[in-house]
Amino acid sequence: MPPPGVCMSIMQERHKKEGVGSLANPEKHSNQDFQQLTQYCLVRGVRYIDEIFPPDHNSIGDGLLSPDDMGRVVWLRPAKMVQNPDFILDGLSRFDFGQGMVGDCWFLASIGALTFQKDILEQVVPLNQSFKEDYCGIFHFRFWRFGKWVDVVIDDKLPTVDGRLIFVHSKTPNEFWPALLEKAYAKVCGSYADMNLGTPSEAMMDFTGGVHITFKLTDAPPNLWDLLFRAVQSKSLMGCNTPQGETSANTVAPNGLVRGHAYTVTGVKQVLQGRPVNLIRLFNPWGRGEWKGGWSDKSSMWQTVSPDDRKMCLSVKEDGEFWMTMEDFCRHFTDVTICCMCPDFLDGNSKGLWTHSLHDGRWVAGTTAGGCMNFPDSFWINPQYRVKIEGLDRDCSETQGDNNMLVSLMQKPDKRNRRLVKSLHIGINIFEFKGQRGKFPAVFFNNNVPVAQSKNYLNARTVVVFSRLKPGEYLIVPSAFNPNETASFILSILSKVETHIQLLSGKPIWNFVTWVN
């Protein structure tokens, strides 16, 4: 029986004070302690079997495999598949793996991006794990889940048919970190089937605890290539998507691109072809299937650049990675997402520090779920956050870019299984005010327009507003589109200005504040 609500609140506050949920002290997913379980198995000489995410059809989930295929699944430990299994073989690379039968290209594209950032990757994939020393069939991984880091324990039994992995698999048969990482993420999602369909931003945020900005390529900023270049320099993770075809199937277009598919952005490069040409490098998580147009592996355009550029960029392999121009990228892809710990790349300014505050909130039908501004009689009952901006950080005030504050709204799930979660259309409105105290009534919103807001209410896990706010007092109102829809959320505020935040109708809130470079 779970503890009552008051006790849970006390426990959560105690955990926060003890740093539980931080990267250094992650929360134990399902209360499973990796060290204790490992010692238990070693002392008793047994192999671990996870009772929370057992090796059976429930962990695969419904609708992913046909009944015939499900009946052929056998869960095997790596040592039953190959003679000498390795957790990691010759480092971790985006070329290590290929996609299996689950439609989680969005997750695998994010892994591809993660392999470029070794320090971040080691946060997610603890490297001191193996099939040799102290092996007992147990592994663990870390993910940032809705405001806190969690340590996820799994056994190493993997679903196979005829002795072959049916989901993500390594190009080298005896390397197993990709399959085990996928299994751990399937556990937090509820099942492998719950990983079917998604966006790279979701997994990239779960790998980093950062924030993401998505650009629609039909309305791309003119300096997009510069933004991507700076994002690469700032160790951001990047992913993108192709438009859906006539069916939901991932069909291959004549140009070699897969329809309705997620890709990893793995690099940008400017080459000279008489004039500068901006190129972007992309990776298909299938590990095969490449662009066939200009600047592809076999394109004659590579003969028009210097030998140095050709040697640096060109690799004629069927490995899923290829180059294309920014113009072709914007023409054939729908969006690009950049996930970062701080948004310095947006203004090209790395001076100064960003404050990062995180606040838990909830819309409750009838009391704090007022809907959007289309509902003037109830909009005011939404949670309201007073933000006081004192001034620019002294170190970066002279070189501050156009924007100095990023507000991110993430809705939290109310169900364990990812595919059962009902996402709301959510948005953010920011108002400026002077001198007013207490919770703002309906008349305030009838007489004032937002100084910044999300463009649309989106049916997405996260929406973001990035803006420049001068010193003064502001009111941030996160809301769902429709009133009387109950859901929990996390409001993140990143700022290069000295900022004080208070939840109106209540006490000051300081869940935690960190500084990021």
Phi and psi in degrees as a GROMACS rama.xvg file:
@    title "Ramachandran Plot"
@    xaxis  label "Phi"
@    yaxis  label "Psi"
@TYPE xy
-70.2127  152.748  PRO-2
-65.6781  152.34  PRO-3
-63.9994  165.612  PRO-4
-55.4544  -43.2623  GLY-5
-61.6856  -44.3068  VAL-6
-63.0372  -39.5  CYS-7
-62.0513  -41.0558  MET-8
-63.0596  -43.0435  SER-9
-62.7259  -43.9247  ILE-10
-62.762  -41.4984  MET-11
-65.2994  -42.004  GLN-12
-64.1642  -39.8162  GLU-13
-63.7639  -41.7283  ARG-14
-62.6677  -39.7093  HIS-15
-61.9383  -44.2494  LYS-16
-64.1572  -32.5059  LYS-17
-84.0626  -0.15927  GLU-18
80.3943  12.1513  GLY-19
-66.8253  130.682  VAL-20
103.194  -6.28216  GLY-21
-83.5488  167.041  SER-22
-63.9414  -36.075  LEU-23
-71.9982  -25.0455  ALA-24
-139.151  69.5551  ASN-25
-66.4978  151.697  PRO-26
-68.9242  144.094  GLU-27
-84.1161  112.251  LYS-28
-62.7102  129.106  HIS-29
58.5628  24.661  SER-30
57.8078  30.0895  ASN-31
-98.0763  120.353  GLN-32
-96.5172  113.251  ASP-33
-58.043  -46.141  PHE-34
-64.9397  -45.1226  GLN-35
-64.6654  -42.3574  GLN-36
-66.5128  -37.4175  LEU-37
-63.252  -47.4365  THR-38
-62.9327  -39.4829  GLN-39
-58.0565  -46.646  TYR-40
-69.3553  -39.6215  CYS-41
-66.0594  -43.1631  LEU-42
-63.4644  -38.2644  VAL-43
-92.2461  -5.50061  ARG-44
66.3153  38.8269  GLY-45
-120.709  161.635  VAL-46
-94.036  137.455  ARG-47
-71.7967  137.47  TYR-48
-126.742  124.503  ILE-49
-79.064  115.202  ASP-50
-78.1213  -22.17  GLU-51
-77.6318  -39.5816  ILE-52
-126.894  73.6  PHE-53
-73.2344  157.342  PRO-54
-76.797  75.5536  PRO-55
-148.457  -176.818  ASP-56
-65.4211  -24.9347  HIS-57
-64.3277  -33.9788  ASN-58
-75.3697  -24.3573  SER-59
-75.865  -41.7098  ILE-60
92.5816  169.426  GLY-61
-87.303  149.13  ASP-62
82.8901  -4.62816  GLY-63
-87.8681  -41.3737  LEU-64
-117.717  151.327  LEU-65
-69.3167  157.946  SER-66
-54.6976  -37.8068  PRO-67
-64.9596  -45.4614  ASP-68
-65.6026  -40.3862  ASP-69
-59.8569  -38.0052  MET-70
-68.2647  -18.9878  GLY-71
-93.2222  -6.30583  ARG-72
-70.8206  132.081  VAL-73
-126.122  128.789  VAL-74
-87.9965  119.659  TRP-75
-124.723  145.77  LEU-76
-79.709  152.86  ARG-77
-52.314  -36.5517  PRO-78
-65.4927  -17.2395  ALA-79
-87.7667  -10.2046  LYS-80
-100.591  -38.8226  MET-81
-135.37  164.025  VAL-82
-74.8052  -43.5026  GLN-83
-127.946  79.5198  ASN-84
-67.686  145.912  PRO-85
-125.192  143.946  ASP-86
-71.0136  -54.2578  PHE-87
-129.789  133.307  ILE-88
-123.061  114.355  LEU-89
58.4417  43.1589  ASP-90
81.9225  173.561  GLY-91
-105.472  130.972  LEU-92
-140.213  154.316  SER-93
-66.1679  -16.4299  ARG-94
-90.2174  5.43193  PHE-95
-74.5453  -24.1525  ASP-96
-134.87  164.498  PHE-97
-136.534  154.488  GLY-98
-74.5629  148.239  GLN-99
-105.625  -141.226  GLY-100
-85.8245  -7.62992  MET-101
-95.2128  142.179  VAL-102
-81.4612  61.0014  GLY-103
-110.636  38.6297  ASP-104
-57.6198  -31.7814  CYS-105
-61.3817  -38.3224  TRP-106
-72.2247  -44.7474  PHE-107
-69.8361  -33.9547  LEU-108
-61.9293  -35.913  ALA-109
-70.6603  -36.3702  SER-110
-62.5246  -41.8805  ILE-111
-56.5638  -42.5266  GLY-112
-66.8043  -37.3546  ALA-113
-63.5772  -33.3241  LEU-114
-65.7358  -15.8891  THR-115
-80.0503  -19.3982  PHE-116
-115.133  86.1265  GLN-117
-61.5772  -36.7783  LYS-118
-66.9875  -38.4334  ASP-119
-71.109  -40.3125  ILE-120
-60.0721  -39.5733  LEU-121
-69.7438  -19.4476  GLU-122
-69.3632  -37.0098  GLN-123
-84.3635  -41.0511  VAL-124
-113.636  93.8339  VAL-125
-58.7643  124.432  PRO-126
-82.6734  -15.0692  LEU-127
-85.2772  49.419  ASN-128
-127.966  145.181  GLN-129
-158.942  173.466  SER-130
-97.5718  14.3569  PHE-131
-117.393  -84.8371  LYS-132
-67.9202  127.027  GLU-133
54.9917  32.5489  ASP-134
-74.7842  131.793  TYR-135
-146.192  23.2272  CYS-136
80.8344  20.7181  GLY-137
-125.926  138.777  ILE-138
-138.286  163.646  PHE-139
-145.987  154.342  HIS-140
-142.12  161.811  PHE-141
-122.686  135.528  ARG-142
-133.236  149.979  PHE-143
-90.9082  114.114  TRP-144
-122.321  103.203  ARG-145
53.4625  54.2482  PHE-146
100.252  -4.01264  GLY-147
-150.948  150.577  LYS-148
-81.7588  137.195  TRP-149
-126.044  143.017  VAL-150
-100.36  120.966  ASP-151
-110.071  121.636  VAL-152
-98.8346  137.999  VAL-153
-138.132  159.921  ILE-154
-88.4095  171.121  ASP-155
-102.283  21.2431  ASP-156
-77.7387  124.539  LYS-157
-119.659  145.574  LEU-158
-74.156  128.833  PRO-159
-133.569  159.254  THR-160
-130.681  125.71  VAL-161
55.807  36.6962  ASP-162
79.0907  4.70057  GLY-163
-114.387  141.762  ARG-164
-61.8409  136.169  LEU-165
-97.4664  -14.5542  ILE-166
-108.321  -143.588  PHE-167
-58.0421  141.275  VAL-168
-138.832  152.774  HIS-169
-86.2647  149.031  SER-170
-65.5735  -33.7009  LYS-171
-95.7639  115.239  THR-172
-58.0373  -24.0425  PRO-173
-99.118  15.0855  ASN-174
-106.589  130.098  GLU-175
-125.589  4.53855  PHE-176
-61.6678  -38.0164  TRP-177
-63.6014  -42.9164  PRO-178
-66.75  -37.0926  ALA-179
-73.7691  -37.4356  LEU-180
-63.4374  -43.2336  LEU-181
-61.5765  -39.9659  GLU-182
-64.6538  -40.6263  LYS-183
-63.3288  -39.7886  ALA-184
-71.0926  -35.3847  TYR-185
-60.3578  -34.9442  ALA-186
-64.4555  -45.7209  LYS-187
-71.5616  -24.3577  VAL-188
-80.6035  -22.2883  CYS-189
118.046  -31.6366  GLY-190
-176.173  170.57  SER-191
-62.5595  -39.3573  TYR-192
-61.6524  -29.5042  ALA-193
-72.3085  -9.75173  ASP-194
-89.912  -2.65997  MET-195
-70.9404  117.847  ASN-196
75.1842  134.428  LEU-197
175.679  -173.005  GLY-198
-122.612  146.886  THR-199
-55.7435  -32.4869  PRO-200
-58.5714  -35.5714  SER-201
-62.3997  -50.8554  GLU-202
-70.0983  -37.7037  ALA-203
-63.3471  -38.3107  MET-204
-66.4656  -37.9462  MET-205
-70.6902  -18.9274  ASP-206
-86.1779  -22.9358  PHE-207
-121.289  -30.2718  THR-208
73.1764  15.7867  GLY-209
-91.0326  -159.411  GLY-210
-119.558  158.336  VAL-211
-129.206  149.282  HIS-212
-125.156  128.63  ILE-213
-111.718  132.193  THR-214
-110.385  124.997  PHE-215
-76.4661  126.14  LYS-216
-76.5498  -15.0972  LEU-217
-72.2469  -17.7927  THR-218
-133.312  44.5352  ASP-219
-70.9441  142.549  ALA-220
-64.9312  148.731  PRO-221
-62.167  -23.1066  PRO-222
-100.253  28.4182  ASN-223
-58.015  -43.5103  LEU-224
-62.7427  -39.7511  TRP-225
-61.8728  -40.0635  ASP-226
-62.4142  -43.8257  LEU-227
-65.3634  -39.1682  LEU-228
-61.6159  -46.0106  PHE-229
-68.0536  -33.8595  ARG-230
-63.6555  -38.8358  ALA-231
-61.698  -43.4216  VAL-232
-65.3906  -29.7726  GLN-233
-92.4802  13.551  SER-234
62.5863  38.5273  LYS-235
-82.5716  157.945  SER-236
-97.9225  140.562  LEU-237
-137.386  138.791  MET-238
-142.014  164.235  GLY-239
-151.168  169.907  CYS-240
-135.189  147.607  ASN-241
-94.4214  157.158  THR-242
-68.4452  152.53  PRO-243
-69.5722  145.717  GLN-244
-84.3999  -162.12  GLY-245
-69.0809  -23.9405  GLU-246
-123.589  172.937  THR-247
-78.2635  -7.67438  SER-248
-70.0749  148.001  ALA-249
-83.2292  76.2897  ASN-250
-82.3834  153.75  THR-251
-96.746  125.154  VAL-252
-75.7093  161.62  ALA-253
-56.3303  -26.8551  PRO-254
-81.2873  1.62386  ASN-255
95.8289  -13.3036  GLY-256
-81.1857  147.04  LEU-257
-90.8015  130.005  VAL-258
-75.0163  142.359  ARG-259
61.1301  44.2571  GLY-260
-130.572  149.959  HIS-261
-99.0537  138.403  ALA-262
-124.749  159.361  TYR-263
-98.2327  136.625  THR-264
-86.5219  116.959  VAL-265
-110.277  -4.93328  THR-266
174.369  163.693  GLY-267
-135.438  150.862  VAL-268
-156.068  138.579  LYS-269
-104.495  124.352  GLN-270
-117.186  161.803  VAL-271
-105.553  124.922  LEU-272
-130.115  56.4235  GLN-273
83.3868  -38.7244  GLY-274
-136.32  161.147  ARG-275
-65.7826  135.744  PRO-276
-122.309  122.959  VAL-277
-88.964  120.333  ASN-278
-114.439  152.626  LEU-279
-129.215  136.952  ILE-280
-103.437  133.159  ARG-281
-127.081  155.247  LEU-282
-130.803  129.228  PHE-283
-89.7052  117.681  ASN-284
-64.9845  -9.13927  PRO-285
-65.2487  -20.1301  TRP-286
79.0352  11.3275  GLY-287
-163.269  167.896  ARG-288
82.3028  108.416  GLY-289
-131.541  161.458  GLU-290
-57.6465  138.402  TRP-291
-110.469  2.58002  LYS-292
-86.9813  -155.697  GLY-293
-58.6515  136.249  GLY-294
71.3366  13.7009  TRP-295
-71.6385  175.681  SER-296
-54.3469  -38.5054  ASP-297
-102.88  12.9005  LYS-298
-70.2934  140.28  SER-299
-69.6593  -13.7087  SER-300
-62.8728  -25.6147  MET-301
-66.6765  -18.9929  TRP-302
-80.4812  -6.7644  GLN-303
-98.3747  1.33813  THR-304
-111.338  172.472  VAL-305
-66.5517  152.769  SER-306
-56.2513  -34.2386  PRO-307
-65.1287  -46.1207  ASP-308
-62.9814  -41.4013  ASP-309
-64.2968  -42.6103  ARG-310
-66.8237  -37.9682  LYS-311
-70.8873  -35.2989  MET-312
-103.05  -38.8491  CYS-313
-85.3559  129.124  LEU-314
-139.263  104.618  SER-315
-84.6562  86.9668  VAL-316
-141.091  150.011  LYS-317
-88.5074  74.0577  GLU-318
-119.628  4.09138  ASP-319
89.0597  -1.13552  GLY-320
-110.072  141.322  GLU-321
-159.214  164.967  PHE-322
-108.483  153.747  TRP-323
-154.443  163.709  MET-324
-74.9844  160.277  THR-325
-62.3748  -34.2454  MET-326
-64.2168  -44.9852  GLU-327
-66.6876  -36.1495  ASP-328
-60.3036  -48.2915  PHE-329
-68.048  -25.1556  CYS-330
-79.4927  -34.7886  ARG-331
-108.281  -6.48441  HIS-332
-118.451  155.517  PHE-333
-92.2938  -35.1008  THR-334
-159.217  162.278  ASP-335
-135.539  136.338  VAL-336
-116.114  134.109  THR-337
-116.345  124.053  ILE-338
-113  128.282  CYS-339
-144.862  162.557  CYS-340
-80.5624  -30.047  MET-341
-150.694  148.432  CYS-342
-89.606  39.8173  PRO-343
-57.6895  -33.8816  ASP-344
-62.0505  -20.9848  PHE-345
-71.4539  -28.9437  LEU-346
-118.941  4.31839  ASP-347
68.9618  17.0644  GLY-348
-117.485  115.657  ASN-349
-101.631  3.45158  SER-350
-81.3269  156.6  LYS-351
80.1294  175.528  GLY-352
-123.66  151.782  LEU-353
-103.152  132.88  TRP-354
-87.044  145.247  THR-355
-132.044  114.606  HIS-356
-118.318  146.686  SER-357
-129.841  130.533  LEU-358
-133.342  125.881  HIS-359
-81.5799  138.722  ASP-360
-145.932  175.787  GLY-361
-155.73  136.716  ARG-362
-95.8233  126.849  TRP-363
-120.55  124.169  VAL-364
-54.7939  129.908  ALA-365
90.1891  -15.92  GLY-366
-128.469  -48.7771  THR-367
-131.22  17.9265  THR-368
-113.609  83.2939  ALA-369
-92.5439  -7.99237  GLY-370
77.5477  -170.532  GLY-371
-85.6759  -174.841  CYS-372
-71.75  -6.71229  MET-373
-67.6363  -11.9526  ASN-374
-117.925  76.1938  PHE-375
-62.8078  -25.8934  PRO-376
-75.8856  -20.0303  ASP-377
-121.794  -12.4995  SER-378
-54.8239  -36.2535  PHE-379
-66.1543  -18.9516  TRP-380
-80.6979  -7.50026  ILE-381
-60.4199  156.514  ASN-382
-55.6208  138.019  PRO-383
-122.983  131.779  GLN-384
-118.287  115.988  TYR-385
-82.1469  128.973  ARG-386
-123.006  122.218  VAL-387
-108.682  120.703  LYS-388
-102.656  117.138  ILE-389
-81.978  -41.5505  GLU-390
166.343  171.568  GLY-391
-71.3189  147.595  LEU-392
-58.1881  132.825  ASP-393
-58.2321  -36.607  ARG-394
-69.5261  -22.7149  ASP-395
-123.21  6.65829  CYS-396
-64.9676  -33.3944  SER-397
-75.6662  -27.9646  GLU-398
-113.175  14.1136  THR-399
-59.9843  134.25  GLN-400
-77.1043  -167.776  GLY-401
-63.3156  -35.5634  ASP-402
-115.782  144.835  ASN-403
-132.656  2.06569  ASN-404
-144.899  133.616  MET-405
-121.155  124.547  LEU-406
-114.345  126.198  VAL-407
-121.773  132.136  SER-408
-116.96  118.649  LEU-409
-119.118  128.262  MET-410
-87.9926  139.58  GLN-411
-97.149  143.238  LYS-412
-74.8166  151.769  PRO-413
-108.704  6.20007  ASP-414
-133.991  152.956  LYS-415
-69.9505  -42.3209  ARG-416
-82.6399  123.379  ASN-417
-56.6844  -41.2935  ARG-418
-73.9413  -12.7689  ARG-419
-92.4939  -7.01382  LEU-420
-72.2216  129.452  VAL-421
-93.4742  107.582  LYS-422
-82.3189  137.933  SER-423
-93.4416  161.51  LEU-424
-80.7816  119.187  HIS-425
-124.031  158.274  ILE-426
-159.591  171.869  GLY-427
-130.221  136.035  ILE-428
-126.407  136.493  ASN-429
-122.985  126.661  ILE-430
-117.773  149.272  PHE-431
-100.606  144.446  GLU-432
-148.972  170.48  PHE-433
-137.064  122.758  LYS-434
75.1497  -6.74546  GLY-435
-78.3524  147.139  GLN-436
-123.774  162.215  ARG-437
76.9003  -178.82  GLY-438
-72.4599  139.403  LYS-439
-80.2747  129.688  PHE-440
-82.2873  176.266  PRO-441
-59.4574  -35.3248  ALA-442
-62.4284  -32.1496  VAL-443
-61.0638  -45.4741  PHE-444
-74.6308  -24.0111  PHE-445
-71.3293  -25.4953  ASN-446
-107.053  -0.055477  ASN-447
-132.841  145.909  ASN-448
-110.175  152.291  VAL-449
-64.1953  143.756  PRO-450
-87.862  -16.102  VAL-451
-156.57  147.716  ALA-452
-164.079  159.559  GLN-453
-67.6161  145.136  SER-454
-60.687  -42.5172  LYS-455
-141.929  161.807  ASN-456
-82.518  120.737  TYR-457
-113.002  142.339  LEU-458
-83.273  74.8498  ASN-459
-139.8  159.346  ALA-460
-67.1817  -33.6777  ARG-461
-139.869  139.015  THR-462
-124.527  154.192  VAL-463
-134.904  141.702  VAL-464
-123.039  125.352  VAL-465
-120.236  119.918  PHE-466
-150.979  170.165  SER-467
-108.025  122.341  ARG-468
-119.972  127.321  LEU-469
-77.9572  163.283  LYS-470
-53.3422  138.199  PRO-471
156.881  -164.73  GLY-472
-115.022  136.921  GLU-473
-135.09  158.744  TYR-474
-124.042  121.134  LEU-475
-101.94  125.468  ILE-476
-122.144  103.279  VAL-477
-83.7109  140.316  PRO-478
-153.937  158.189  SER-479
-84.9191  163.454  ALA-480
-67.6815  -45.7952  PHE-481
-97.7779  143.991  ASN-482
-72.7026  164.514  PRO-483
61.4809  34.3791  ASN-484
-113.193  117.723  GLU-485
-86.2599  130.432  THR-486
-167.195  157.02  ALA-487
-99.4738  156.711  SER-488
-149.377  166.957  PHE-489
-124.072  127.246  ILE-490
-105.165  119.351  LEU-491
-108.867  136.485  SER-492
-128.3  116.845  ILE-493
-108.279  133.68  LEU-494
-146.965  143.423  SER-495
-98.7306  15.118  LYS-496
-121.934  157.555  VAL-497
-69.8281  120.721  GLU-498
-131.435  137.497  THR-499
-121.671  134.703  HIS-500
-125.868  137.859  ILE-501
-142.427  134.998  GLN-502
-81.3199  118.772  LEU-503
-73.7167  152.856  LEU-504
76.6742  7.7445  SER-505
-152.648  -157.319  GLY-506
-90.1486  163.28  LYS-507
-58.7929  143.742  PRO-508
-119.888  131.073  ILE-509
-140.117  71.3754  TRP-510
-55.1596  -53.1582  ASN-511
-167.528  153.694  PHE-512
-129.835  128.784  VAL-513
-125.438  162.032  THR-514
-111.343  135.962  TRP-515
-127.059  144.319  VAL-516
